[in-house]
Amino acid sequence: MAKLHAPPDKFAPGWLSELDGRTGIAQTMRSRYAEMTSDLGGADSLSLAQRLLVERALWLTYWLETQEVALAQGQEFDVGKWVQAANGLQGILAKLGLERKARDVPNLHDYLKARP
């Protein structure tokens, strides 16, 4: 199966893993995924639902950015769709939380005790 060179026009779960990692957009989106999941306490501490919300938030962010570029270039721009997407993104981000969460790490004593 051919890898995608950009996020799909319509959201589909798993789209991030389908991007061709050699492209700049894939590297940017994967970096954003890592940063966002890190802010939430780490990808391995998130539920499936949270990881899906992160993936959808990234897709909506990309879609909004492409629409804003189209507007800046004088191309067709649907303000209604943009507002709906921005509101959707806001809801997802509010559900995930806007504050950074600390990772759960052991204290130094417990860490050293657990080492062989």
C-alpha positions, 0 to 999 in steps of 0.5 A, a space after each residue: 500500500 502506498 504511503 500518504 504524502 499528506 493527511 487525507 482530505 477526510 479524517 480516518 483513524 490511523 492516518 498518522 501511521 499511513 504518512 510517508 515518514 520521509 515527507 516534511 508534513 509527516 515529520 511535523 505531524 509526528 513531532 506534534 503527536 509526540 509533543 501533545 502526548 508528552 504534555 498529557 503525561 506520555 502516550 503510553 499513559 493515555 487511553 485509546 480514546 485519548 490517543 484517538 482524540 489527539 489524532 483527530 486534534 492533529 488532523 483538524 489542526 492541519 485542516 484548519 491551517 490548510 484553509 487559512 493558507 487558502 484564504 491568504 492566497 485568495 482561494 475559496 474559503 468556507 468560513 462556516 466549515 472553518 468555524 465548525 472545525 475550530 469549534 470541534 478542535 476547541 472541544 477536543 482540546 478542552 476534553 484532553 485538557 490544556 494543562 501539562 501533566 507530569 509523567 509518573 516517575 519513581 523517586 530516586 530511592 525506588 528507582 535505585 532499589 529496583 535496579 539489579 
